[in-house]
Amino acid sequence: MPWSEIFTNLFFTMVIGWLIMWTFLAWGFGISNFRETHSKLLGDIGLILWFVLVIGHVYAIYLLWATSTSIGTLGLCLLAAHVFYGTTFATNVSRR
């Protein structure tokens, strides 16, 4: 693996790490507020999808290092997942 690819992978690993922190903090507050204001079933679905989103970041890091999946593909998948989750379950991210 050439040095340029190693540094690129390290950079995008850090970016995905920051996205994991965003998922834990902002989307964590969002799903907490969502569960308080919606039915148990919808809250549980949102919580499960939150866990899937967290695991998806870890899987994206694995794919970045272990396969030849392009960074653009991983980025678009994570972006789509964040936009979907943020507009459906995590619309209120205040701490209350």
Backbone bond lengths (Angstrom), bond angles and torsions (degrees), N, CA, C in turn:
res aa  C-N    CA-C-N  psi(-1)  N-CA   C-N-CA  omega(-1)  CA-C   N-CA-C  phi
1 M - - - 1.451 - - 1.533 107.70 -
2 P 1.326 117.83 123.62 1.469 120.18 -179.97 1.533 111.90 -69.23
3 W 1.333 114.23 156.95 1.465 120.00 -177.89 1.521 112.62 -59.28
4 S 1.314 117.17 -37.12 1.468 119.45 -179.24 1.527 110.98 -62.93
5 E 1.318 116.47 -38.47 1.465 119.72 178.20 1.530 110.98 -69.38
6 I 1.315 116.51 -36.90 1.467 120.24 177.85 1.524 110.23 -63.48
7 F 1.337 117.07 -46.98 1.465 119.83 179.94 1.526 111.68 -66.20
8 T 1.319 117.24 -37.00 1.466 120.49 176.76 1.527 110.29 -63.82
9 N 1.326 116.37 -45.01 1.464 119.89 178.74 1.526 111.48 -64.28
10 L 1.334 117.26 -39.30 1.466 119.80 177.17 1.526 111.26 -62.43
11 F 1.325 116.25 -43.47 1.463 120.06 179.22 1.525 110.82 -60.66
12 F 1.324 117.02 -48.59 1.459 119.36 -177.62 1.528 112.04 -73.12
13 T 1.318 117.76 -24.03 1.463 119.82 171.79 1.522 109.95 -65.39
14 M 1.337 116.98 -40.58 1.467 120.09 176.55 1.528 110.82 -65.13
15 V 1.324 117.37 -40.81 1.467 120.54 178.65 1.524 110.27 -62.00
16 I 1.316 116.82 -45.09 1.468 120.06 178.66 1.529 109.86 -65.12
17 G 1.320 117.35 -35.23 1.467 120.54 175.16 1.519 111.76 -61.87
18 W 1.337 116.86 -40.76 1.467 119.69 176.20 1.525 110.57 -65.10
19 L 1.321 116.62 -37.48 1.468 119.47 177.12 1.528 111.30 -65.36
20 I 1.325 116.76 -34.39 1.469 119.22 175.99 1.531 109.50 -63.36
21 M 1.333 116.87 -42.51 1.466 119.61 178.03 1.531 110.58 -62.52
22 W 1.331 116.98 -40.06 1.466 120.83 176.70 1.529 109.51 -61.55
23 T 1.317 116.59 -41.54 1.460 120.68 179.22 1.520 110.44 -63.28
24 F 1.332 116.80 -43.47 1.462 119.50 179.54 1.526 111.62 -65.82
25 L 1.320 117.49 -47.17 1.462 119.80 -173.35 1.528 112.73 -81.00
26 A 1.311 116.96 -69.00 1.467 119.52 -173.83 1.523 111.87 -65.70
27 W 1.308 116.87 -51.03 1.464 118.22 -178.42 1.528 111.02 -71.23
28 G 1.324 117.86 -25.77 1.464 120.49 174.73 1.519 111.56 -65.32
29 F 1.343 116.71 -45.39 1.464 119.50 174.83 1.524 110.54 -63.96
30 G 1.325 116.02 -38.57 1.461 120.06 -179.37 1.513 112.50 -62.54
31 I 1.331 117.75 -45.61 1.467 119.38 -178.98 1.521 110.43 -70.93
32 S 1.322 117.06 -31.64 1.463 119.52 176.42 1.527 110.66 -62.76
33 N 1.322 116.44 -46.25 1.468 119.92 177.77 1.522 111.55 -67.40
34 F 1.320 117.33 -36.87 1.461 121.29 178.99 1.524 110.45 -62.71
35 R 1.324 116.74 -41.83 1.467 120.34 -178.66 1.522 111.71 -67.16
36 E 1.336 117.33 -28.78 1.465 120.22 178.42 1.521 112.40 -73.10
37 T 1.323 117.03 -29.55 1.464 120.04 -172.45 1.523 114.10 -105.98
38 H 1.324 118.75 -4.29 1.457 121.17 -178.48 1.525 110.20 -124.97
39 S 1.314 115.55 174.95 1.463 120.33 -177.28 1.529 111.03 -65.98
40 K 1.326 114.76 161.86 1.461 120.55 -178.93 1.522 111.00 -61.38
41 L 1.317 117.34 -41.10 1.463 120.75 -178.69 1.526 111.32 -61.90
42 L 1.326 116.97 -48.92 1.462 119.90 178.98 1.524 111.15 -64.14
43 G 1.317 116.85 -38.64 1.460 120.48 177.57 1.515 112.11 -63.04
44 D 1.329 116.29 -41.15 1.466 119.86 178.48 1.527 111.50 -67.34
45 I 1.324 117.02 -38.93 1.466 120.11 176.70 1.527 109.94 -62.30
46 G 1.319 116.63 -44.61 1.458 120.49 178.26 1.517 112.46 -62.36
47 L 1.329 116.91 -39.81 1.460 120.50 179.07 1.524 111.41 -66.49
48 I 1.318 116.65 -41.39 1.467 120.16 177.58 1.525 110.15 -62.82
49 L 1.329 116.76 -43.05 1.465 119.48 178.65 1.528 111.48 -66.85
50 W 1.327 117.59 -30.02 1.461 120.66 175.47 1.530 109.92 -64.49
51 F 1.336 116.29 -44.60 1.467 119.80 176.71 1.529 110.95 -62.73
52 V 1.325 117.08 -40.49 1.468 120.77 177.96 1.527 110.17 -62.23
53 L 1.326 116.89 -39.25 1.460 120.74 178.50 1.528 111.02 -64.23
54 V 1.317 117.12 -41.84 1.473 120.55 177.70 1.528 110.03 -63.58
55 I 1.313 117.07 -47.29 1.465 120.90 179.81 1.529 110.40 -64.86
56 G 1.324 116.91 -33.62 1.461 120.76 177.76 1.519 112.70 -61.22
57 H 1.328 117.00 -34.55 1.466 119.97 177.15 1.528 110.99 -66.97
58 V 1.309 115.91 -43.62 1.467 119.72 178.89 1.530 109.70 -63.62
59 Y 1.313 116.45 -41.07 1.463 120.76 178.09 1.530 110.84 -65.11
60 A 1.325 116.86 -36.52 1.470 119.98 177.74 1.525 110.82 -64.04
61 I 1.327 117.49 -38.86 1.469 119.87 176.48 1.526 109.93 -64.03
62 Y 1.319 116.37 -42.04 1.468 119.65 177.05 1.529 110.75 -59.82
63 L 1.335 116.80 -47.38 1.464 120.12 -179.94 1.522 111.65 -63.09
64 L 1.319 116.52 -35.10 1.461 120.60 179.58 1.522 111.42 -61.62
65 W 1.320 116.48 -41.42 1.461 120.33 -175.61 1.524 113.58 -91.42
66 A 1.316 118.65 -31.49 1.466 120.46 -170.47 1.523 114.20 -99.65
67 T 1.314 117.96 -15.61 1.463 119.53 -177.78 1.522 109.44 -127.97
68 S 1.296 115.12 -179.48 1.466 119.77 178.46 1.525 111.37 -100.96
69 T 1.321 117.03 23.79 1.460 121.01 177.35 1.522 108.86 -63.05
70 S 1.318 116.19 135.36 1.464 118.98 -176.19 1.528 111.21 -72.78
71 I 1.307 114.49 151.71 1.460 120.93 178.99 1.524 110.20 -65.18
72 G 1.315 116.45 -35.14 1.463 120.37 178.32 1.516 112.53 -62.32
73 T 1.320 116.39 -41.96 1.464 120.46 178.56 1.523 110.59 -63.97
74 L 1.327 116.36 -46.13 1.466 119.82 178.70 1.524 110.88 -62.21
75 G 1.325 115.72 -43.51 1.462 119.87 -179.54 1.517 112.55 -62.84
76 L 1.316 116.82 -42.92 1.469 119.86 179.36 1.525 111.69 -65.98
77 C 1.324 117.05 -39.47 1.467 120.07 178.15 1.528 111.01 -63.77
78 L 1.331 116.41 -45.25 1.466 119.39 179.27 1.527 111.27 -67.15
79 L 1.322 117.12 -39.55 1.462 120.41 178.11 1.526 110.83 -62.15
80 A 1.318 116.62 -45.25 1.468 120.31 178.82 1.524 110.90 -62.15
81 A 1.331 117.01 -40.91 1.464 120.41 179.46 1.525 110.87 -64.95
82 H 1.332 117.52 -41.43 1.463 120.68 179.40 1.526 111.40 -67.23
83 V 1.310 117.19 -42.70 1.469 119.99 179.84 1.525 109.99 -63.80
84 F 1.329 116.90 -44.99 1.466 120.13 178.71 1.524 110.82 -60.65
85 Y 1.322 116.45 -49.12 1.460 119.97 -177.04 1.529 111.18 -65.93
86 G 1.319 115.91 -41.63 1.460 119.56 -178.73 1.516 113.53 -66.78
87 T 1.319 117.32 -32.21 1.466 119.60 -178.95 1.520 113.05 -87.77
88 T 1.319 118.38 -15.94 1.461 119.48 -179.16 1.524 113.13 -105.05
89 F 1.316 118.16 -48.41 1.461 120.39 -172.60 1.524 114.01 -108.27
90 A 1.296 118.32 -28.26 1.463 120.09 -171.65 1.522 111.60 -113.20
91 T 1.311 116.46 47.03 1.465 118.86 -178.32 1.522 112.16 -77.06
92 N 1.322 118.55 -25.00 1.461 122.16 178.77 1.524 107.94 -114.62
93 V 1.328 116.84 101.64 1.462 120.55 -176.61 1.526 112.47 -104.28
94 S 1.324 117.25 18.32 1.464 119.73 178.65 1.523 110.15 -73.79
95 R 1.327 116.03 158.66 1.465 120.48 -178.70 1.515 112.42 -84.08
96 R 1.286 118.18 -20.47 1.475 124.85 -176.77 1.484 111.12 54.59
